[in-house]
Amino acid sequence: MKAKLALYNEVEQPVEPIDEHKLAVASERPEPVDVPKQGLYIVDYKTLVKPTLIALTIFVVWAVATWLL
């Protein structure tokens, strides 16, 4: 089957039948998985202190204003 468009030409290629035995049997051992170091995922939470305090201050001001009004 061939398809022809203005800028694209598809060429038919032969397809070999799938040999399920070759797919199921490995001829060599797989390579070990490269596991990332655990230290790369540690987050420095000190950088989040300032935005958290600002948000907490805004929340307290809102709560007090809502209670008084």
C-alpha positions as CSV (number, residue, x, y, z in Angstrom):
1,M,0.0,0.0,0.0
2,K,1.4,3.4,-0.9
3,A,0.2,6.8,0.1
4,K,1.0,10.0,-1.8
5,L,0.4,13.5,-0.4
6,A,1.6,16.9,-1.5
7,L,4.8,17.0,0.5
8,Y,5.0,13.4,1.7
9,N,5.7,10.1,-0.2
10,E,5.3,6.8,1.6
11,V,7.3,3.9,0.3
12,E,6.2,0.4,1.0
13,Q,8.7,-1.7,3.0
14,P,8.7,-5.5,3.4
15,V,7.7,-6.8,6.9
16,E,9.2,-9.9,8.4
17,P,7.0,-12.1,10.5
18,I,7.6,-11.9,14.3
19,D,9.4,-14.8,15.8
20,E,8.0,-15.0,19.3
21,H,10.7,-17.5,20.5
22,K,13.5,-14.9,19.7
23,L,11.6,-12.3,21.7
24,A,11.0,-14.5,24.7
25,V,14.6,-15.8,25.1
26,A,17.5,-13.5,25.9
27,S,20.9,-14.4,24.6
28,E,22.8,-12.3,27.2
29,R,22.2,-10.9,30.7
30,P,20.7,-7.5,31.0
31,E,22.8,-4.6,32.2
32,P,22.4,-3.5,35.9
33,V,20.0,-0.6,36.4
34,D,21.7,2.7,37.1
35,V,20.0,3.8,40.3
36,P,20.2,7.6,41.1
37,K,21.9,8.5,44.3
38,Q,19.5,9.2,47.2
39,G,21.3,12.4,48.1
40,L,20.1,14.0,44.8
41,Y,16.5,14.1,46.0
42,I,16.9,15.8,49.4
43,V,15.2,19.2,49.4
44,D,16.5,22.1,51.4
45,Y,13.4,23.2,53.3
46,K,15.1,26.3,54.7
47,T,14.3,28.2,51.5
48,L,10.5,27.6,52.2
49,V,10.5,29.3,55.6
50,K,10.1,32.9,54.3
51,P,7.2,32.3,51.9
52,T,5.4,30.2,54.6
53,L,5.7,32.9,57.2
54,I,4.4,35.5,54.7
55,A,1.4,33.2,53.9
56,L,0.7,32.6,57.5
57,T,0.8,36.3,58.3
58,I,-1.7,37.0,55.4
59,F,-3.9,34.2,56.7
60,V,-3.9,35.5,60.3
61,V,-4.7,39.1,59.1
62,W,-7.6,37.7,57.0
63,A,-8.9,35.6,59.8
64,V,-8.9,38.5,62.3
65,A,-10.5,40.8,59.7
66,T,-13.2,38.3,59.0
67,W,-13.9,37.8,62.7
68,L,-14.0,41.5,63.5
69,L,-16.2,42.4,60.5
